[in-house]
């Protein structure tokens, strides 16, 4: 296990003991929490179904499919199945309310928006969007559905806030298959990067942020990086180790005496990292841990990246983090960024860590809120389940933050009387959660400025951290 994950696991185990007092009043808190999400539903029956479903997702059921949740509430499964898989209710207002709450409670000017694809292994060919494609869970090409998720990370916490189902070209082009799965006629094929931009453009202002981040599937696409630049976004995106880049600070080869002068050649970023002198790597503290700071080593350079035989027209930062593994080897992570020249390595490290914290969001959603436990095949069913699962996950996050309050009395006493008042209507929105104290103030967000021309970048030496 990588050290950063081992340290985080130790922290989670230390926090695993729950005081009974923290659970008092949870039932009324859940009822109040669900009200703004359920109120937009048309009928009392739909609102009851939504509450039952989220309660089931939060329960200790082994499998959190519709049938198991129905049995949990001692009710017939058909009504709940119809609500999730067939009923005509719009899931889209739910992520909108979720983003509003997350922004209000976790928002910081330099927060990080993270886009991360996640696969759901499936059998058969009937589930909407399923086909043989890369499945990260299995580490190979397999039969699966793929969702694109948008998460928000700040120093306070991290949470999933939105999602899109990736509909492959083969699905988008087959009318009979679309009709059977209930895919709306207006839905067309869109790449995973286009889906991410759709989420960014649709609800970005609800979440204050200074960065956009993502894994190497998102970062490998130069078109995606250009689109982020054109929107004024500052990005730090992982790229594959075989990405080609030219170090703009490296000296050009000697002039051969005839023809055009030669330029520094493009090299793979993993080979660039291997050539970095040992003394050029800088230790950077990623974050505080219960058992000491988590430290990685980092190196960077201004580069011209190349993808699909096309060289970029602007300079970007190549940032490489490395960390020693338990077996003595080193793991390297390569990223590209359009951040300002003065950006310190510590800031890159913070954003890089935020990207990895989102993996925890998905693990929590799948492990504790049934994100992957659905048994629906339709377009509506997939989106209904995803929306309610993300809502359930956000409730767990809020309860976790509540349990970490320094002042245990800030919530006021809660007890049996609160349970009796659970069904009473609540005025206004949900109470804002506490803001945890920080040891350092949030840095002023630096949104992406104009692209740095190659000519201007070549003579610039990388500033020290």
C-alpha beads as a LAMMPS data file, in Angstrom:
LAMMPS data file: protein, C-alpha beads

465 atoms
464 bonds

1 atom types
1 bond types

-500.0 500.0 xlo xhi
-500.0 500.0 ylo yhi
-500.0 500.0 zlo zhi

Masses

1 110.0

Atoms # bond

1 1 1 0.000 0.000 0.000
2 1 1 1.315 3.450 -0.918
3 1 1 2.417 5.515 2.058
4 1 1 -0.096 8.319 1.520
5 1 1 -2.942 5.780 1.532
6 1 1 -1.509 3.894 4.520
7 1 1 -1.289 7.110 6.556
8 1 1 -4.840 8.019 5.582
9 1 1 -6.041 4.520 6.549
10 1 1 -4.466 4.894 9.984
11 1 1 -6.260 8.220 10.422
12 1 1 -9.602 6.715 9.423
13 1 1 -9.155 3.799 11.828
14 1 1 -8.356 6.233 14.635
15 1 1 -11.632 8.014 13.900
16 1 1 -13.662 4.807 13.618
17 1 1 -14.821 4.790 17.246
18 1 1 -18.143 6.605 17.435
19 1 1 -19.411 8.069 20.692
20 1 1 -23.098 7.216 21.317
21 1 1 -23.861 10.908 21.852
22 1 1 -23.021 11.625 18.226
23 1 1 -25.852 9.364 17.048
24 1 1 -28.546 11.033 19.146
25 1 1 -30.970 12.963 17.000
26 1 1 -29.719 11.464 13.735
27 1 1 -33.232 10.503 12.611
28 1 1 -34.592 14.070 12.786
29 1 1 -31.389 15.425 11.269
30 1 1 -31.839 13.101 8.308
31 1 1 -35.467 14.171 7.900
32 1 1 -34.485 17.848 7.914
33 1 1 -31.582 17.167 5.586
34 1 1 -33.780 15.413 3.000
35 1 1 -36.500 18.055 2.934
36 1 1 -34.997 20.417 0.301
37 1 1 -34.179 17.454 -1.953
38 1 1 -37.596 15.816 -1.634
39 1 1 -39.794 18.925 -1.677
40 1 1 -39.384 19.387 -5.438
41 1 1 -41.035 16.018 -6.108
42 1 1 -44.635 16.260 -7.262
43 1 1 -46.492 13.907 -4.940
44 1 1 -46.375 12.781 -1.331
45 1 1 -45.825 9.226 -2.551
46 1 1 -42.708 10.240 -4.477
47 1 1 -41.382 12.141 -1.473
48 1 1 -41.925 9.085 0.726
49 1 1 -40.193 6.881 -1.841
50 1 1 -37.200 9.236 -1.937
51 1 1 -36.886 9.205 1.847
52 1 1 -37.198 5.422 2.048
53 1 1 -34.598 4.962 -0.676
54 1 1 -32.023 7.276 0.900
55 1 1 -32.627 5.706 4.311
56 1 1 -31.972 2.315 2.729
57 1 1 -28.763 3.559 1.100
58 1 1 -27.595 4.738 4.532
59 1 1 -28.538 1.485 6.265
60 1 1 -26.319 -1.500 7.043
61 1 1 -27.874 -3.667 4.346
62 1 1 -25.382 -5.947 2.632
63 1 1 -26.776 -5.110 -0.826
64 1 1 -28.567 -1.804 -1.300
65 1 1 -30.681 -2.590 -4.348
66 1 1 -34.342 -1.643 -4.635
67 1 1 -35.659 -5.006 -3.473
68 1 1 -33.534 -5.058 -0.318
69 1 1 -34.468 -1.459 0.543
70 1 1 -38.188 -2.237 0.054
71 1 1 -37.956 -5.207 2.397
72 1 1 -36.147 -3.038 4.935
73 1 1 -39.208 -0.786 5.074
74 1 1 -41.615 -3.760 5.031
75 1 1 -43.236 -2.643 1.808
76 1 1 -43.893 -4.026 -1.649
77 1 1 -40.909 -3.584 -3.946
78 1 1 -42.889 -2.676 -7.075
79 1 1 -43.688 0.869 -5.989
80 1 1 -40.068 1.604 -5.168
81 1 1 -38.851 -0.085 -8.371
82 1 1 -41.181 2.074 -10.438
83 1 1 -40.047 5.222 -8.596
84 1 1 -36.386 4.536 -9.358
85 1 1 -36.576 2.887 -12.777
86 1 1 -39.634 4.328 -14.527
87 1 1 -41.257 7.275 -12.746
88 1 1 -41.175 10.616 -14.541
89 1 1 -39.261 12.841 -12.140
90 1 1 -36.309 15.013 -13.013
91 1 1 -33.098 14.132 -11.170
92 1 1 -31.319 17.337 -12.220
93 1 1 -32.520 19.701 -9.451
94 1 1 -31.039 17.340 -6.851
95 1 1 -27.361 17.864 -7.894
96 1 1 -28.093 21.581 -8.126
97 1 1 -29.199 21.708 -4.483
98 1 1 -26.292 19.449 -3.549
99 1 1 -23.781 21.813 -5.182
100 1 1 -25.373 24.774 -3.399
101 1 1 -25.013 23.100 -0.001
102 1 1 -21.479 21.886 -0.635
103 1 1 -20.414 25.339 -1.797
104 1 1 -21.995 26.994 1.240
105 1 1 -20.414 24.617 3.759
106 1 1 -17.074 23.670 2.211
107 1 1 -16.430 26.523 -0.196
108 1 1 -13.057 28.293 -0.309
109 1 1 -11.785 30.699 -2.980
110 1 1 -9.000 28.282 -3.940
111 1 1 -11.123 25.139 -3.801
112 1 1 -10.523 22.382 -6.351
113 1 1 -13.019 20.980 -8.851
114 1 1 -12.030 17.410 -9.694
115 1 1 -13.356 15.402 -12.627
116 1 1 -12.993 11.645 -12.331
117 1 1 -14.425 8.804 -14.469
118 1 1 -15.554 5.723 -12.544
119 1 1 -16.623 2.366 -13.970
120 1 1 -19.378 -0.021 -12.886
121 1 1 -18.806 -3.630 -14.034
122 1 1 -21.959 -5.159 -15.529
123 1 1 -23.028 -8.411 -17.142
124 1 1 -25.056 -8.544 -20.325
125 1 1 -25.744 -5.869 -22.914
126 1 1 -29.067 -4.326 -21.826
127 1 1 -27.972 -1.809 -19.164
128 1 1 -27.819 1.680 -20.631
129 1 1 -24.333 2.635 -21.856
130 1 1 -22.760 -0.743 -21.116
131 1 1 -20.034 -2.047 -23.422
132 1 1 -16.492 -3.380 -23.280
133 1 1 -14.369 -0.406 -22.284
134 1 1 -11.657 0.440 -19.793
135 1 1 -12.757 -0.559 -16.277
136 1 1 -10.528 0.950 -13.612
137 1 1 -12.005 -1.274 -10.934
138 1 1 -10.744 -4.373 -12.771
139 1 1 -7.666 -2.704 -14.270
140 1 1 -8.507 -3.886 -17.787
141 1 1 -10.997 -3.573 -20.623
142 1 1 -14.222 -5.165 -19.428
143 1 1 -17.988 -4.978 -19.736
144 1 1 -19.053 -1.916 -17.746
145 1 1 -20.838 1.412 -17.561
146 1 1 -18.824 4.589 -16.988
147 1 1 -19.920 7.641 -15.043
148 1 1 -18.071 10.978 -15.079
149 1 1 -18.126 12.617 -11.647
150 1 1 -17.489 16.137 -10.502
151 1 1 -16.224 16.535 -6.963
152 1 1 -15.317 19.516 -4.825
153 1 1 -12.338 19.549 -2.473
154 1 1 -11.205 22.201 -0.020
155 1 1 -9.266 22.238 3.220
156 1 1 -12.537 21.583 5.044
157 1 1 -13.676 18.405 3.278
158 1 1 -14.423 16.876 -0.104
159 1 1 -17.678 15.725 -1.690
160 1 1 -19.174 14.444 -4.941
161 1 1 -21.572 16.986 -6.398
162 1 1 -22.542 15.995 -9.949
163 1 1 -22.352 13.208 -12.523
164 1 1 -22.948 12.244 -16.143
165 1 1 -23.372 8.849 -17.792
166 1 1 -20.983 8.265 -20.670
167 1 1 -23.004 6.973 -23.640
168 1 1 -20.616 5.322 -26.145
169 1 1 -20.915 5.976 -29.882
170 1 1 -22.310 2.496 -30.478
171 1 1 -25.182 3.273 -28.117
172 1 1 -25.791 6.784 -29.365
173 1 1 -26.154 5.577 -32.962
174 1 1 -28.607 2.694 -32.396
175 1 1 -32.190 3.939 -32.146
176 1 1 -33.737 0.627 -31.099
177 1 1 -31.248 0.167 -28.280
178 1 1 -31.718 3.741 -27.117
179 1 1 -35.498 3.416 -27.156
180 1 1 -35.422 0.210 -25.103
181 1 1 -33.219 1.830 -22.436
182 1 1 -35.247 5.044 -22.427
183 1 1 -32.438 7.324 -23.640
184 1 1 -33.980 10.758 -24.362
185 1 1 -34.037 11.740 -28.031
186 1 1 -32.061 14.914 -27.310
187 1 1 -29.081 12.984 -25.930
188 1 1 -26.214 12.713 -28.391
189 1 1 -22.773 11.179 -28.187
190 1 1 -20.423 13.298 -26.124
191 1 1 -16.874 12.527 -25.112
192 1 1 -15.991 12.246 -21.453
193 1 1 -14.209 15.590 -21.674
194 1 1 -17.278 17.258 -23.177
195 1 1 -19.380 15.858 -20.327
196 1 1 -16.923 17.308 -17.799
197 1 1 -17.103 20.735 -19.452
198 1 1 -20.896 20.529 -19.450
199 1 1 -20.827 20.069 -15.677
200 1 1 -18.293 22.873 -15.287
201 1 1 -20.328 25.301 -17.374
202 1 1 -23.657 24.309 -15.827
203 1 1 -23.000 24.716 -12.111
204 1 1 -19.449 26.023 -11.719
205 1 1 -20.427 29.359 -10.086
206 1 1 -22.126 27.517 -7.195
207 1 1 -18.738 26.199 -6.097
208 1 1 -16.001 28.774 -5.457
209 1 1 -12.760 27.407 -6.828
210 1 1 -9.321 28.327 -8.065
211 1 1 -8.365 25.021 -9.690
212 1 1 -9.617 22.232 -11.937
213 1 1 -7.984 18.827 -11.585
214 1 1 -8.409 15.282 -12.869
215 1 1 -6.711 11.970 -13.559
216 1 1 -4.630 11.085 -16.612
217 1 1 -7.716 10.167 -18.624
218 1 1 -8.816 13.785 -18.341
219 1 1 -5.353 15.333 -18.699
220 1 1 -4.158 13.420 -21.752
221 1 1 -6.550 15.386 -23.993
222 1 1 -4.899 18.627 -25.144
223 1 1 -8.266 19.888 -26.436
224 1 1 -9.672 19.641 -22.890
225 1 1 -6.766 21.635 -21.502
226 1 1 -7.243 24.320 -24.168
227 1 1 -10.945 24.547 -23.362
228 1 1 -10.186 25.029 -19.676
229 1 1 -7.652 27.720 -20.575
230 1 1 -10.206 29.508 -22.750
231 1 1 -12.627 29.571 -19.800
232 1 1 -10.040 31.205 -17.558
233 1 1 -9.631 28.069 -15.447
234 1 1 -6.357 27.174 -13.745
235 1 1 -5.776 23.433 -14.127
236 1 1 -3.475 20.728 -12.787
237 1 1 -4.188 17.529 -14.705
238 1 1 -2.432 14.176 -14.561
239 1 1 -1.007 12.844 -17.816
240 1 1 0.236 9.373 -18.834
241 1 1 3.937 8.602 -18.391
242 1 1 4.409 8.326 -22.153
243 1 1 3.309 11.937 -22.768
244 1 1 5.904 13.817 -24.839
245 1 1 7.220 17.207 -23.757
246 1 1 10.098 19.546 -24.576
247 1 1 11.900 21.243 -21.660
248 1 1 11.895 24.938 -22.549
249 1 1 14.720 25.722 -20.124
250 1 1 17.071 23.072 -21.494
251 1 1 19.833 24.292 -23.812
252 1 1 19.356 23.627 -27.508
253 1 1 21.754 21.209 -29.206
254 1 1 24.882 22.817 -30.767
255 1 1 24.352 24.351 -34.195
256 1 1 25.622 21.856 -36.801
257 1 1 26.838 24.668 -39.103
258 1 1 24.188 24.338 -41.776
259 1 1 20.401 24.192 -42.059
260 1 1 17.939 25.242 -39.392
261 1 1 19.098 25.211 -35.771
262 1 1 18.009 22.132 -33.846
263 1 1 15.663 22.450 -30.894
264 1 1 15.651 20.497 -27.660
265 1 1 13.960 17.205 -28.566
266 1 1 10.648 16.003 -27.157
267 1 1 11.037 13.230 -24.578
268 1 1 8.620 11.112 -22.582
269 1 1 7.832 12.706 -19.239
270 1 1 8.910 9.575 -17.340
271 1 1 12.329 9.790 -19.025
272 1 1 12.523 13.485 -18.212
273 1 1 11.856 12.637 -14.556
274 1 1 14.498 9.891 -14.599
275 1 1 17.074 12.435 -15.805
276 1 1 16.360 14.992 -13.068
277 1 1 19.453 15.225 -10.799
278 1 1 18.878 13.852 -7.321
279 1 1 19.622 17.203 -5.752
280 1 1 16.962 18.932 -7.886
281 1 1 14.083 17.061 -6.242
282 1 1 12.434 19.116 -3.500
283 1 1 10.618 17.733 -0.468
284 1 1 7.067 19.046 -0.226
285 1 1 4.664 18.503 2.649
286 1 1 1.372 17.372 1.142
287 1 1 -0.702 17.613 4.314
288 1 1 -0.631 17.004 8.034
289 1 1 -1.233 13.488 9.274
290 1 1 -2.054 12.086 12.689
291 1 1 1.418 10.531 12.795
292 1 1 3.373 13.321 11.183
293 1 1 3.393 15.220 7.896
294 1 1 2.975 13.360 4.630
295 1 1 5.925 14.364 2.433
296 1 1 6.579 13.738 -1.260
297 1 1 9.352 14.885 -3.570
298 1 1 8.660 17.117 -6.548
299 1 1 10.349 18.546 -9.631
300 1 1 9.012 20.781 -12.366
301 1 1 9.858 22.559 -15.590
302 1 1 8.190 24.752 -18.186
303 1 1 7.550 22.574 -21.215
304 1 1 5.874 22.381 -24.584
305 1 1 3.687 19.286 -24.556
306 1 1 2.823 17.173 -27.581
307 1 1 -0.124 14.841 -28.187
308 1 1 -1.298 13.055 -31.333
309 1 1 1.721 14.432 -33.216
310 1 1 0.578 17.971 -32.493
311 1 1 2.705 20.250 -30.342
312 1 1 1.041 22.716 -27.998
313 1 1 1.235 26.392 -28.906
314 1 1 1.616 27.500 -25.270
315 1 1 3.932 26.679 -22.410
316 1 1 2.737 24.564 -19.495
317 1 1 4.212 23.452 -16.218
318 1 1 5.273 19.824 -16.071
319 1 1 5.100 18.841 -12.395
320 1 1 6.278 15.410 -11.278
321 1 1 5.729 14.010 -7.793
322 1 1 7.533 10.912 -6.598
323 1 1 7.142 8.814 -3.480
324 1 1 9.028 5.799 -2.231
325 1 1 6.978 2.609 -1.993
326 1 1 7.165 -0.169 0.572
327 1 1 9.274 -2.321 -1.780
328 1 1 11.856 0.429 -2.203
329 1 1 10.746 1.527 -5.672
330 1 1 9.464 5.008 -6.434
331 1 1 6.059 5.873 -7.830
332 1 1 5.941 8.898 -10.149
333 1 1 2.904 11.046 -10.972
334 1 1 3.203 13.474 -13.891
335 1 1 0.908 16.474 -14.334
336 1 1 0.523 19.475 -16.643
337 1 1 -0.639 22.913 -15.507
338 1 1 -1.238 26.404 -16.850
339 1 1 -0.701 27.958 -13.408
340 1 1 1.065 31.323 -13.050
341 1 1 4.874 31.304 -13.027
342 1 1 5.032 32.249 -9.347
343 1 1 2.934 29.271 -8.172
344 1 1 4.859 27.485 -5.381
345 1 1 5.378 23.725 -5.426
346 1 1 3.453 23.464 -2.157
347 1 1 0.329 24.738 -3.923
348 1 1 0.719 22.188 -6.705
349 1 1 1.061 19.515 -4.011
350 1 1 -2.145 20.659 -2.303
351 1 1 -4.124 20.426 -5.528
352 1 1 -2.538 17.078 -6.384
353 1 1 -3.599 15.741 -2.985
354 1 1 -7.156 17.022 -3.516
355 1 1 -7.351 14.909 -6.668
356 1 1 -6.529 11.792 -4.643
357 1 1 -8.984 12.665 -1.873
358 1 1 -11.773 12.404 -4.441
359 1 1 -10.941 8.722 -4.791
360 1 1 -12.004 8.483 -1.144
361 1 1 -15.323 10.135 -2.067
362 1 1 -16.049 7.440 -4.648
363 1 1 -14.987 4.655 -2.290
364 1 1 -17.283 6.014 0.416
365 1 1 -20.175 6.390 -2.019
366 1 1 -19.733 2.831 -3.301
367 1 1 -18.968 1.257 0.056
368 1 1 -21.358 3.117 2.353
369 1 1 -24.089 4.669 0.189
370 1 1 -24.731 1.988 -2.441
371 1 1 -23.474 3.941 -5.450
372 1 1 -22.687 0.726 -7.335
373 1 1 -25.467 -1.471 -5.888
374 1 1 -28.166 -0.584 -8.412
375 1 1 -29.966 -3.135 -10.583
376 1 1 -31.624 -0.799 -13.062
377 1 1 -31.086 -0.787 -16.820
378 1 1 -32.757 2.412 -17.977
379 1 1 -31.426 5.921 -18.457
380 1 1 -33.850 7.333 -15.883
381 1 1 -33.144 4.549 -13.396
382 1 1 -29.374 5.074 -13.519
383 1 1 -29.686 8.833 -13.012
384 1 1 -32.297 8.527 -10.254
385 1 1 -30.125 6.114 -8.304
386 1 1 -26.961 8.163 -8.768
387 1 1 -28.618 11.380 -7.581
388 1 1 -30.008 9.800 -4.421
389 1 1 -26.748 7.986 -3.669
390 1 1 -24.736 11.208 -3.887
391 1 1 -27.253 12.842 -1.554
392 1 1 -26.829 9.979 0.918
393 1 1 -23.044 10.295 0.692
394 1 1 -23.240 14.030 1.412
395 1 1 -25.288 13.298 4.534
396 1 1 -22.555 10.922 5.723
397 1 1 -19.965 13.635 5.079
398 1 1 -21.932 16.171 7.086
399 1 1 -22.324 13.715 9.970
400 1 1 -18.586 13.026 9.883
401 1 1 -17.846 16.745 10.078
402 1 1 -20.308 17.085 12.928
403 1 1 -18.461 14.379 14.852
404 1 1 -15.166 16.237 14.433
405 1 1 -16.367 19.477 15.975
406 1 1 -14.002 20.852 18.540
407 1 1 -16.897 22.190 20.585
408 1 1 -19.193 19.215 21.148
409 1 1 -21.921 21.494 22.501
410 1 1 -22.199 23.637 19.377
411 1 1 -25.099 21.588 18.084
412 1 1 -27.059 21.854 21.278
413 1 1 -28.506 18.861 23.090
414 1 1 -30.369 16.375 20.957
415 1 1 -32.440 13.543 22.219
416 1 1 -35.710 11.696 22.084
417 1 1 -37.671 14.929 21.781
418 1 1 -35.973 15.617 18.459
419 1 1 -37.145 12.257 17.129
420 1 1 -40.726 13.133 17.931
421 1 1 -40.319 16.394 16.008
422 1 1 -38.755 14.702 12.981
423 1 1 -41.836 15.021 10.789
424 1 1 -42.436 18.691 11.526
425 1 1 -41.937 20.986 8.530
426 1 1 -38.743 23.008 8.522
427 1 1 -38.508 26.616 7.433
428 1 1 -35.667 27.647 5.166
429 1 1 -32.720 25.561 3.992
430 1 1 -30.566 23.147 5.960
431 1 1 -28.425 24.655 8.724
432 1 1 -24.938 25.404 7.543
433 1 1 -22.352 23.048 9.000
434 1 1 -19.521 24.382 11.151
435 1 1 -16.371 25.661 9.546
436 1 1 -13.388 23.858 10.938
437 1 1 -10.441 25.943 12.119
438 1 1 -7.385 25.948 9.865
439 1 1 -3.763 26.432 10.690
440 1 1 -3.292 28.569 7.608
441 1 1 -5.641 30.983 5.796
442 1 1 -6.923 30.082 2.340
443 1 1 -4.631 31.434 -0.343
444 1 1 -6.199 33.927 -2.682
445 1 1 -7.405 32.022 -5.708
446 1 1 -5.457 32.580 -8.915
447 1 1 -7.666 31.769 -11.853
448 1 1 -5.953 30.951 -15.116
449 1 1 -4.728 34.034 -16.933
450 1 1 -3.682 34.436 -20.549
451 1 1 -1.780 31.511 -22.014
452 1 1 2.006 31.841 -21.788
453 1 1 3.512 32.033 -25.312
454 1 1 6.405 29.669 -25.979
455 1 1 8.742 32.511 -26.861
456 1 1 8.120 34.184 -23.522
457 1 1 8.539 30.942 -21.598
458 1 1 11.821 29.721 -23.042
459 1 1 14.190 32.034 -21.157
460 1 1 12.315 31.722 -17.881
461 1 1 13.945 29.582 -15.223
462 1 1 11.667 27.646 -12.883
463 1 1 11.240 29.574 -9.629
464 1 1 12.131 27.873 -6.385
465 1 1 9.385 26.598 -4.093

Bonds

1 1 1 2
2 1 2 3
3 1 3 4
4 1 4 5
5 1 5 6
6 1 6 7
7 1 7 8
8 1 8 9
9 1 9 10
10 1 10 11
11 1 11 12
12 1 12 13
13 1 13 14
14 1 14 15
15 1 15 16
16 1 16 17
17 1 17 18
18 1 18 19
19 1 19 20
20 1 20 21
21 1 21 22
22 1 22 23
23 1 23 24
24 1 24 25
25 1 25 26
26 1 26 27
27 1 27 28
28 1 28 29
29 1 29 30
30 1 30 31
31 1 31 32
32 1 32 33
33 1 33 34
34 1 34 35
35 1 35 36
36 1 36 37
37 1 37 38
38 1 38 39
39 1 39 40
40 1 40 41
41 1 41 42
42 1 42 43
43 1 43 44
44 1 44 45
45 1 45 46
46 1 46 47
47 1 47 48
48 1 48 49
49 1 49 50
50 1 50 51
51 1 51 52
52 1 52 53
53 1 53 54
54 1 54 55
55 1 55 56
56 1 56 57
57 1 57 58
58 1 58 59
59 1 59 60
60 1 60 61
61 1 61 62
62 1 62 63
63 1 63 64
64 1 64 65
65 1 65 66
66 1 66 67
67 1 67 68
68 1 68 69
69 1 69 70
70 1 70 71
71 1 71 72
72 1 72 73
73 1 73 74
74 1 74 75
75 1 75 76
76 1 76 77
77 1 77 78
78 1 78 79
79 1 79 80
80 1 80 81
81 1 81 82
82 1 82 83
83 1 83 84
84 1 84 85
85 1 85 86
86 1 86 87
87 1 87 88
88 1 88 89
89 1 89 90
90 1 90 91
91 1 91 92
92 1 92 93
93 1 93 94
94 1 94 95
95 1 95 96
96 1 96 97
97 1 97 98
98 1 98 99
99 1 99 100
100 1 100 101
101 1 101 102
102 1 102 103
103 1 103 104
104 1 104 105
105 1 105 106
106 1 106 107
107 1 107 108
108 1 108 109
109 1 109 110
110 1 110 111
111 1 111 112
112 1 112 113
113 1 113 114
114 1 114 115
115 1 115 116
116 1 116 117
117 1 117 118
118 1 118 119
119 1 119 120
120 1 120 121
121 1 121 122
122 1 122 123
123 1 123 124
124 1 124 125
125 1 125 126
126 1 126 127
127 1 127 128
128 1 128 129
129 1 129 130
130 1 130 131
131 1 131 132
132 1 132 133
133 1 133 134
134 1 134 135
135 1 135 136
136 1 136 137
137 1 137 138
138 1 138 139
139 1 139 140
140 1 140 141
141 1 141 142
142 1 142 143
143 1 143 144
144 1 144 145
145 1 145 146
146 1 146 147
147 1 147 148
148 1 148 149
149 1 149 150
150 1 150 151
151 1 151 152
152 1 152 153
153 1 153 154
154 1 154 155
155 1 155 156
156 1 156 157
157 1 157 158
158 1 158 159
159 1 159 160
160 1 160 161
161 1 161 162
162 1 162 163
163 1 163 164
164 1 164 165
165 1 165 166
166 1 166 167
167 1 167 168
168 1 168 169
169 1 169 170
170 1 170 171
171 1 171 172
172 1 172 173
173 1 173 174
174 1 174 175
175 1 175 176
176 1 176 177
177 1 177 178
178 1 178 179
179 1 179 180
180 1 180 181
181 1 181 182
182 1 182 183
183 1 183 184
184 1 184 185
185 1 185 186
186 1 186 187
187 1 187 188
188 1 188 189
189 1 189 190
190 1 190 191
191 1 191 192
192 1 192 193
193 1 193 194
194 1 194 195
195 1 195 196
196 1 196 197
197 1 197 198
198 1 198 199
199 1 199 200
200 1 200 201
201 1 201 202
202 1 202 203
203 1 203 204
204 1 204 205
205 1 205 206
206 1 206 207
207 1 207 208
208 1 208 209
209 1 209 210
210 1 210 211
211 1 211 212
212 1 212 213
213 1 213 214
214 1 214 215
215 1 215 216
216 1 216 217
217 1 217 218
218 1 218 219
219 1 219 220
220 1 220 221
221 1 221 222
222 1 222 223
223 1 223 224
224 1 224 225
225 1 225 226
226 1 226 227
227 1 227 228
228 1 228 229
229 1 229 230
230 1 230 231
231 1 231 232
232 1 232 233
233 1 233 234
234 1 234 235
235 1 235 236
236 1 236 237
237 1 237 238
238 1 238 239
239 1 239 240
240 1 240 241
241 1 241 242
242 1 242 243
243 1 243 244
244 1 244 245
245 1 245 246
246 1 246 247
247 1 247 248
248 1 248 249
249 1 249 250
250 1 250 251
251 1 251 252
252 1 252 253
253 1 253 254
254 1 254 255
255 1 255 256
256 1 256 257
257 1 257 258
258 1 258 259
259 1 259 260
260 1 260 261
261 1 261 262
262 1 262 263
263 1 263 264
264 1 264 265
265 1 265 266
266 1 266 267
267 1 267 268
268 1 268 269
269 1 269 270
270 1 270 271
271 1 271 272
272 1 272 273
273 1 273 274
274 1 274 275
275 1 275 276
276 1 276 277
277 1 277 278
278 1 278 279
279 1 279 280
280 1 280 281
281 1 281 282
282 1 282 283
283 1 283 284
284 1 284 285
285 1 285 286
286 1 286 287
287 1 287 288
288 1 288 289
289 1 289 290
290 1 290 291
291 1 291 292
292 1 292 293
293 1 293 294
294 1 294 295
295 1 295 296
296 1 296 297
297 1 297 298
298 1 298 299
299 1 299 300
300 1 300 301
301 1 301 302
302 1 302 303
303 1 303 304
304 1 304 305
305 1 305 306
306 1 306 307
307 1 307 308
308 1 308 309
309 1 309 310
310 1 310 311
311 1 311 312
312 1 312 313
313 1 313 314
314 1 314 315
315 1 315 316
316 1 316 317
317 1 317 318
318 1 318 319
319 1 319 320
320 1 320 321
321 1 321 322
322 1 322 323
323 1 323 324
324 1 324 325
325 1 325 326
326 1 326 327
327 1 327 328
328 1 328 329
329 1 329 330
330 1 330 331
331 1 331 332
332 1 332 333
333 1 333 334
334 1 334 335
335 1 335 336
336 1 336 337
337 1 337 338
338 1 338 339
339 1 339 340
340 1 340 341
341 1 341 342
342 1 342 343
343 1 343 344
344 1 344 345
345 1 345 346
346 1 346 347
347 1 347 348
348 1 348 349
349 1 349 350
350 1 350 351
351 1 351 352
352 1 352 353
353 1 353 354
354 1 354 355
355 1 355 356
356 1 356 357
357 1 357 358
358 1 358 359
359 1 359 360
360 1 360 361
361 1 361 362
362 1 362 363
363 1 363 364
364 1 364 365
365 1 365 366
366 1 366 367
367 1 367 368
368 1 368 369
369 1 369 370
370 1 370 371
371 1 371 372
372 1 372 373
373 1 373 374
374 1 374 375
375 1 375 376
376 1 376 377
377 1 377 378
378 1 378 379
379 1 379 380
380 1 380 381
381 1 381 382
382 1 382 383
383 1 383 384
384 1 384 385
385 1 385 386
386 1 386 387
387 1 387 388
388 1 388 389
389 1 389 390
390 1 390 391
391 1 391 392
392 1 392 393
393 1 393 394
394 1 394 395
395 1 395 396
396 1 396 397
397 1 397 398
398 1 398 399
399 1 399 400
400 1 400 401
401 1 401 402
402 1 402 403
403 1 403 404
404 1 404 405
405 1 405 406
406 1 406 407
407 1 407 408
408 1 408 409
409 1 409 410
410 1 410 411
411 1 411 412
412 1 412 413
413 1 413 414
414 1 414 415
415 1 415 416
416 1 416 417
417 1 417 418
418 1 418 419
419 1 419 420
420 1 420 421
421 1 421 422
422 1 422 423
423 1 423 424
424 1 424 425
425 1 425 426
426 1 426 427
427 1 427 428
428 1 428 429
429 1 429 430
430 1 430 431
431 1 431 432
432 1 432 433
433 1 433 434
434 1 434 435
435 1 435 436
436 1 436 437
437 1 437 438
438 1 438 439
439 1 439 440
440 1 440 441
441 1 441 442
442 1 442 443
443 1 443 444
444 1 444 445
445 1 445 446
446 1 446 447
447 1 447 448
448 1 448 449
449 1 449 450
450 1 450 451
451 1 451 452
452 1 452 453
453 1 453 454
454 1 454 455
455 1 455 456
456 1 456 457
457 1 457 458
458 1 458 459
459 1 459 460
460 1 460 461
461 1 461 462
462 1 462 463
463 1 463 464
464 1 464 465
